[in-house]
Amino acid sequence: MHEAFISAYGCNYLERDEYEFVELPAVIRGRNEGYVTLGIVTVDLHSSGEHWGTFFLTPEGDLDQGEKSLPESDRKYLRENFAPYDYWYTPIMEGKRL
């Protein structure tokens, strides 16, 4: 996914004012259960890097945490395995890892 990011943005480094919202590849870990998955995190670079949403890439499929029409079974899967969660971006922004 990191290579796809570089292909899309043409770099491994983003300056804060260069883009408004970006989709960043991330590693996600559920704090309670410790499950790890890959995901895509939406971040507002015009703010302080505020997190706006997460797509979880799981064995259950690609799950958009903020999707209003997400079936209850998928919501339950996310709650049981990843709520709450930590995430780490793979690109670099203004000299620090996101």
C-alpha positions as a Python dict, from the first residue, in 0.01 Angstrom:
ca = {
    (1, 'M'): (0, 0, 0),
    (2, 'H'): (286, 234, 70),
    (3, 'E'): (413, 185, -286),
    (4, 'A'): (63, 268, -417),
    (5, 'F'): (72, 587, -208),
    (6, 'I'): (405, 686, -363),
    (7, 'S'): (264, 611, -708),
    (8, 'A'): (-45, 827, -645),
    (9, 'Y'): (131, 1124, -482),
    (10, 'G'): (470, 1088, -652),
    (11, 'C'): (660, 1103, -323),
    (12, 'N'): (701, 961, 28),
    (13, 'Y'): (674, 1305, 192),
    (14, 'L'): (381, 1548, 219),
    (15, 'E'): (398, 1909, 324),
    (16, 'R'): (113, 2019, 545),
    (17, 'D'): (-22, 2290, 310),
    (18, 'E'): (26, 2090, -10),
    (19, 'Y'): (-304, 1897, 19),
    (20, 'E'): (-625, 1941, 217),
    (21, 'F'): (-752, 1585, 272),
    (22, 'V'): (-536, 1281, 197),
    (23, 'E'): (-586, 906, 214),
    (24, 'L'): (-287, 751, 392),
    (25, 'P'): (-198, 384, 419),
    (26, 'A'): (-181, 278, 782),
    (27, 'V'): (-127, -12, 1015),
    (28, 'I'): (-414, -43, 1264),
    (29, 'R'): (-410, -228, 1596),
    (30, 'G'): (-708, -285, 1827),
    (31, 'R'): (-607, -179, 2177),
    (32, 'N'): (-812, -440, 2361),
    (33, 'E'): (-768, -750, 2148),
    (34, 'G'): (-437, -661, 1983),
    (35, 'Y'): (-561, -752, 1635),
    (36, 'V'): (-361, -590, 1355),
    (37, 'T'): (-481, -505, 1007),
    (38, 'L'): (-399, -268, 726),
    (39, 'G'): (-617, 29, 651),
    (40, 'I'): (-653, 363, 484),
    (41, 'V'): (-687, 668, 707),
    (42, 'T'): (-832, 1002, 593),
    (43, 'V'): (-647, 1301, 739),
    (44, 'D'): (-709, 1675, 709),
    (45, 'L'): (-368, 1830, 646),
    (46, 'H'): (-499, 2188, 674),
    (47, 'S'): (-581, 2127, 1040),
    (48, 'S'): (-334, 1974, 1280),
    (49, 'G'): (-354, 1643, 1093),
    (50, 'E'): (-701, 1567, 1223),
    (51, 'H'): (-823, 1212, 1162),
    (52, 'W'): (-1150, 1204, 961),
    (53, 'G'): (-1211, 838, 896),
    (54, 'T'): (-1076, 487, 858),
    (55, 'F'): (-1121, 210, 605),
    (56, 'F'): (-1028, -122, 763),
    (57, 'L'): (-893, -388, 524),
    (58, 'T'): (-997, -705, 706),
    (59, 'P'): (-1073, -1072, 637),
    (60, 'E'): (-1441, -962, 659),
    (61, 'G'): (-1380, -722, 368),
    (62, 'D'): (-1309, -352, 330),
    (63, 'L'): (-1505, -182, 608),
    (64, 'D'): (-1558, 195, 617),
    (65, 'Q'): (-1599, 283, 982),
    (66, 'G'): (-1802, 596, 903),
    (67, 'E'): (-2038, 441, 648),
    (68, 'K'): (-2396, 491, 768),
    (69, 'S'): (-2519, 188, 573),
    (70, 'L'): (-2255, -46, 719),
    (71, 'P'): (-2442, -361, 829),
    (72, 'E'): (-2472, -419, 1203),
    (73, 'S'): (-2271, -742, 1170),
    (74, 'D'): (-1977, -541, 1032),
    (75, 'R'): (-2017, -273, 1300),
    (76, 'K'): (-2008, -548, 1562),
    (77, 'Y'): (-1695, -698, 1403),
    (78, 'L'): (-1517, -360, 1422),
    (79, 'R'): (-1632, -299, 1782),
    (80, 'E'): (-1523, -643, 1900),
    (81, 'N'): (-1186, -646, 1723),
    (82, 'F'): (-1070, -287, 1684),
    (83, 'A'): (-1249, -52, 1923),
    (84, 'P'): (-1064, 145, 2038),
    (85, 'Y'): (-768, 135, 1799),
    (86, 'D'): (-430, 290, 1734),
    (87, 'Y'): (-294, 360, 1386),
    (88, 'W'): (40, 445, 1232),
    (89, 'Y'): (80, 610, 891),
    (90, 'T'): (348, 493, 654),
    (91, 'P'): (431, 824, 473),
    (92, 'I'): (627, 1115, 619),
    (93, 'M'): (491, 1468, 664),
    (94, 'E'): (707, 1771, 730),
    (95, 'G'): (1000, 1568, 857),
    (96, 'K'): (811, 1335, 1092),
    (97, 'R'): (637, 1005, 1056),
    (98, 'L'): (261, 1035, 1057),
}
